[in-house]
Amino acid sequence: MDNDTGESSAKLDRLERYLASDPANRHLVTEAIDLAMRLGRLDAARKHADAAVLALPDDPFLAQRRGNVLLAQGELAEAAAVFERLRTRTDDPAVAYSLGYALFKMGAFEQARTTLEPSVSGGSAPVAMAVLLLRVLHHLGHIEEAIRMAEPYLDANASSSELLGVAALLYFDDEQFEHADRFSRASLAAGARRLEALVVQGSLAL
């Protein structure tokens, strides 16, 4: 255990002692959840998240934290239910993204599309949300639609290796091989070795 991890574990232990006498302290429980997540102690994060929503059931921020813990644990259906309820209370794009991600991982692609599309179609959503919707559309086989949706994001996010890699795969599947080559090379040049870019480069080399 390195020093940073040891110090963080000791801090989490202190937070847990404080929470034992003050379980409804929003600041302390949020810090405990986040620290447990960073340490990879998902059971501890879940314990604190569950306790938080019992102590403060009307707090959407803590409900969102609990949904994130459930995602990290792979409890996709339960996480989706949390984020679905939150959507009736907030228009925070992070909630829509998390719900869309849970649905995507569950293979509920049409539902994920319905969740994400209103935010992404205007061309100004966070790039991570756009990338997720592009992956959803790719799984649904809507390649041309995905390319049209990707274009404004590519113009505004030319250094996003993830977006460039997904775009490369879309153009490859649409048999626009020059574009596929350009975007896959740009994705790899941006630093991260994205799977989509590697697949496209490998396929083009055949």
Kinemage of the C-alpha trace (Angstrom):
@kinemage 1
@onewidth
@group {chain A} dominant
@subgroup {mainchain}
@vectorlist {calphas} color= white
{ca met a 1} P 0.000 0.000 0.000
{ca asp a 2} L 1.514 3.355 -1.005
{ca asn a 3} L 1.410 6.431 1.207
{ca asp a 4} L -1.448 8.098 -0.664
{ca thr a 5} L -3.611 4.995 -0.451
{ca gly a 6} L -2.785 4.538 3.212
{ca glu a 7} L -3.646 8.146 3.996
{ca ser a 8} L -6.910 7.874 2.057
{ca ser a 9} L -7.858 4.673 3.881
{ca ala a 10} L -7.147 6.329 7.217
{ca lys a 11} L -9.259 9.310 6.177
{ca leu a 12} L -12.129 7.011 5.213
{ca asp a 13} L -11.884 5.319 8.612
{ca arg a 14} L -12.156 8.728 10.297
{ca leu a 15} L -15.149 9.695 8.173
{ca glu a 16} L -16.884 6.455 9.086
{ca arg a 17} L -16.365 7.184 12.790
{ca tyr a 18} L -17.851 10.648 12.358
{ca leu a 19} L -20.795 9.257 10.400
{ca ala a 20} L -21.553 6.761 13.150
{ca ser a 21} L -22.676 9.687 15.297
{ca asp a 22} L -23.930 11.950 12.491
{ca pro a 23} L -25.367 9.697 9.733
{ca ala a 24} L -27.389 12.489 8.058
{ca asn a 25} L -24.369 14.741 7.490
{ca arg a 26} L -24.557 15.305 3.714
{ca his a 27} L -20.998 16.590 3.370
{ca leu a 28} L -19.437 13.724 5.320
{ca val a 29} L -21.394 10.972 3.587
{ca thr a 30} L -20.660 12.401 0.133
{ca glu a 31} L -16.964 12.518 0.938
{ca ala a 32} L -17.083 8.954 2.273
{ca ile a 33} L -18.821 7.639 -0.851
{ca asp a 34} L -16.414 9.385 -3.214
{ca leu a 35} L -13.336 8.328 -1.256
{ca ala a 36} L -14.469 4.707 -1.050
{ca met a 37} L -15.054 4.742 -4.822
{ca arg a 38} L -11.558 6.115 -5.471
{ca leu a 39} L -10.089 3.404 -3.261
{ca gly a 40} L -12.049 0.732 -5.122
{ca arg a 41} L -13.911 -0.203 -1.947
{ca leu a 42} L -17.257 -0.552 -3.661
{ca asp a 43} L -18.938 -2.401 -0.792
{ca ala a 44} L -18.103 0.500 1.534
{ca ala a 45} L -19.304 3.018 -1.043
{ca arg a 46} L -22.568 1.081 -1.399
{ca lys a 47} L -23.038 0.924 2.377
{ca his a 48} L -22.642 4.685 2.693
{ca ala a 49} L -24.793 5.408 -0.354
{ca asp a 50} L -27.603 3.200 0.927
{ca ala a 51} L -27.400 4.838 4.356
{ca ala a 52} L -27.372 8.291 2.771
{ca val a 53} L -30.617 7.837 0.847
{ca leu a 54} L -32.286 6.372 3.921
{ca ala a 55} L -31.212 9.339 6.041
{ca leu a 56} L -31.905 11.950 3.327
{ca pro a 57} L -34.472 10.388 0.959
{ca asp a 58} L -35.398 13.658 -0.761
{ca asp a 59} L -31.838 14.587 -1.778
{ca pro a 60} L -31.391 14.015 -5.548
{ca phe a 61} L -27.632 14.595 -5.311
{ca leu a 62} L -27.210 11.634 -2.959
{ca ala a 63} L -29.553 9.500 -5.052
{ca gln a 64} L -27.325 10.231 -8.044
{ca arg a 65} L -24.264 9.220 -6.044
{ca arg a 66} L -25.957 5.958 -5.166
{ca gly a 67} L -26.777 5.362 -8.839
{ca asn a 68} L -23.108 5.845 -9.715
{ca val a 69} L -22.098 3.297 -7.091
{ca leu a 70} L -24.619 0.806 -8.490
{ca leu a 71} L -23.152 1.338 -11.976
{ca ala a 72} L -19.659 0.677 -10.654
{ca gln a 73} L -20.922 -2.544 -9.055
{ca gly a 74} L -22.523 -3.663 -12.310
{ca glu a 75} L -26.035 -3.464 -10.835
{ca leu a 76} L -27.324 -2.033 -14.094
{ca ala a 77} L -31.076 -2.542 -13.745
{ca glu a 78} L -31.135 -1.064 -10.241
{ca ala a 79} L -28.948 1.848 -11.356
{ca ala a 80} L -31.226 2.505 -14.331
{ca ala a 81} L -34.239 2.603 -12.009
{ca val a 82} L -32.479 5.186 -9.817
{ca phe a 83} L -31.624 7.425 -12.757
{ca glu a 84} L -35.092 7.007 -14.285
{ca arg a 85} L -36.647 8.329 -11.078
{ca leu a 86} L -34.147 11.179 -10.986
{ca arg a 87} L -35.097 12.247 -14.512
{ca thr a 88} L -38.511 13.259 -13.206
{ca arg a 89} L -36.805 15.630 -10.766
{ca thr a 90} L -33.930 17.159 -12.700
{ca asp a 91} L -32.820 17.926 -16.257
{ca asp a 92} L -29.151 17.451 -15.358
{ca pro a 93} L -27.477 15.945 -18.463
{ca ala a 94} L -25.309 13.805 -16.199
{ca val a 95} L -28.437 11.931 -15.119
{ca ala a 96} L -29.488 11.332 -18.730
{ca tyr a 97} L -25.962 10.161 -19.556
{ca ser a 98} L -25.858 7.729 -16.638
{ca leu a 99} L -29.280 6.324 -17.506
{ca gly a 100} L -28.291 6.004 -21.158
{ca tyr a 101} L -25.063 4.252 -20.171
{ca ala a 102} L -26.880 1.761 -17.950
{ca leu a 103} L -29.391 1.000 -20.713
{ca phe a 104} L -26.587 0.649 -23.275
{ca lys a 105} L -24.713 -1.842 -21.099
{ca met a 106} L -27.971 -3.767 -20.625
{ca gly a 107} L -28.435 -3.981 -24.403
{ca ala a 108} L -31.565 -1.813 -24.297
{ca phe a 109} L -30.395 0.217 -27.267
{ca glu a 110} L -33.701 1.768 -28.315
{ca gln a 111} L -34.346 2.965 -24.780
{ca ala a 112} L -30.817 4.340 -24.569
{ca arg a 113} L -31.364 6.180 -27.832
{ca thr a 114} L -34.617 7.726 -26.599
{ca thr a 115} L -32.866 8.839 -23.421
{ca leu a 116} L -29.802 10.402 -25.056
{ca glu a 117} L -31.087 11.793 -28.344
{ca pro a 118} L -32.867 14.922 -27.016
{ca ser a 119} L -29.638 16.164 -25.432
{ca val a 120} L -27.287 15.231 -28.279
{ca ser a 121} L -29.295 16.196 -31.357
{ca gly a 122} L -28.694 19.924 -30.860
{ca gly a 123} L -24.943 19.518 -31.296
{ca ser a 124} L -23.947 21.012 -27.938
{ca ala a 125} L -24.047 18.073 -25.511
{ca pro a 126} L -20.916 16.951 -23.640
{ca val a 127} L -18.743 14.941 -26.002
{ca ala a 128} L -18.973 11.829 -23.802
{ca met a 129} L -22.748 11.836 -24.213
{ca ala a 130} L -22.439 12.230 -27.980
{ca val a 131} L -19.975 9.330 -28.146
{ca leu a 132} L -22.337 7.131 -26.158
{ca leu a 133} L -25.239 7.886 -28.490
{ca leu a 134} L -23.049 7.206 -31.525
{ca arg a 135} L -22.215 3.797 -30.077
{ca val a 136} L -25.913 3.155 -29.481
{ca leu a 137} L -26.762 4.073 -33.082
{ca his a 138} L -23.925 1.877 -34.324
{ca his a 139} L -25.339 -1.101 -32.425
{ca leu a 140} L -28.763 -0.350 -33.914
{ca gly a 141} L -27.246 -0.277 -37.403
{ca his a 142} L -28.149 3.379 -38.029
{ca ile a 143} L -24.773 4.232 -39.538
{ca glu a 144} L -25.693 7.132 -41.804
{ca glu a 145} L -27.741 8.790 -39.063
{ca ala a 146} L -24.833 8.398 -36.646
{ca ile a 147} L -22.423 10.002 -39.125
{ca arg a 148} L -24.737 12.986 -39.572
{ca met a 149} L -24.995 13.368 -35.823
{ca ala a 150} L -21.225 13.043 -35.375
{ca glu a 151} L -20.254 15.787 -37.824
{ca pro a 152} L -20.860 18.882 -35.629
{ca tyr a 153} L -19.125 17.194 -32.711
{ca leu a 154} L -16.111 16.328 -34.858
{ca asp a 155} L -15.828 19.973 -35.895
{ca ala a 156} L -15.836 21.114 -32.262
{ca asn a 157} L -13.827 18.276 -30.673
{ca ala a 158} L -10.991 17.535 -33.068
{ca ser a 159} L -8.701 16.264 -30.296
{ca ser a 160} L -11.088 13.777 -28.683
{ca ser a 161} L -9.501 10.388 -29.363
{ca glu a 162} L -12.657 8.562 -28.289
{ca leu a 163} L -14.916 10.536 -30.620
{ca leu a 164} L -12.429 10.215 -33.480
{ca gly a 165} L -12.195 6.462 -32.966
{ca val a 166} L -15.964 5.959 -32.996
{ca ala a 167} L -16.259 8.189 -36.073
{ca ala a 168} L -13.599 6.123 -37.824
{ca leu a 169} L -15.590 2.942 -37.215
{ca leu a 170} L -18.787 4.549 -38.484
{ca tyr a 171} L -17.111 5.744 -41.682
{ca phe a 172} L -15.513 2.328 -42.174
{ca asp a 173} L -18.878 0.577 -41.871
{ca asp a 174} L -20.280 3.113 -44.349
{ca glu a 175} L -17.418 2.195 -46.737
{ca gln a 176} L -15.998 5.730 -46.642
{ca phe a 177} L -12.508 4.349 -46.250
{ca glu a 178} L -10.529 7.569 -46.694
{ca his a 179} L -12.467 9.203 -43.873
{ca ala a 180} L -12.125 6.045 -41.779
{ca asp a 181} L -8.357 6.072 -42.265
{ca arg a 182} L -8.049 9.790 -41.466
{ca phe a 183} L -10.103 9.657 -38.294
{ca ser a 184} L -8.547 6.428 -37.006
{ca arg a 185} L -5.046 7.870 -37.498
{ca ala a 186} L -6.101 11.085 -35.770
{ca ser a 187} L -7.536 9.091 -32.872
{ca leu a 188} L -4.309 7.156 -32.383
{ca ala a 189} L -2.232 10.321 -32.742
{ca ala a 190} L -4.271 11.945 -29.962
{ca gly a 191} L -2.582 9.609 -27.493
{ca ala a 192} L -5.006 6.895 -26.429
{ca arg a 193} L -5.088 3.592 -28.320
{ca arg a 194} L -8.847 3.401 -28.793
{ca leu a 195} L -10.201 -0.001 -29.753
{ca glu a 196} L -12.310 1.373 -32.617
{ca ala a 197} L -9.311 3.114 -34.180
{ca leu a 198} L -7.158 -0.019 -33.869
{ca val a 199} L -9.908 -2.161 -35.413
{ca val a 200} L -10.262 0.233 -38.350
{ca gln a 201} L -6.532 0.424 -38.975
{ca gly a 202} L -6.230 -3.348 -38.783
{ca ser a 203} L -9.169 -3.837 -41.153
{ca leu a 204} L -7.847 -1.301 -43.651
{ca ala a 205} L -4.510 -3.107 -43.700
{ca leu a 206} L -6.087 -6.406 -44.823
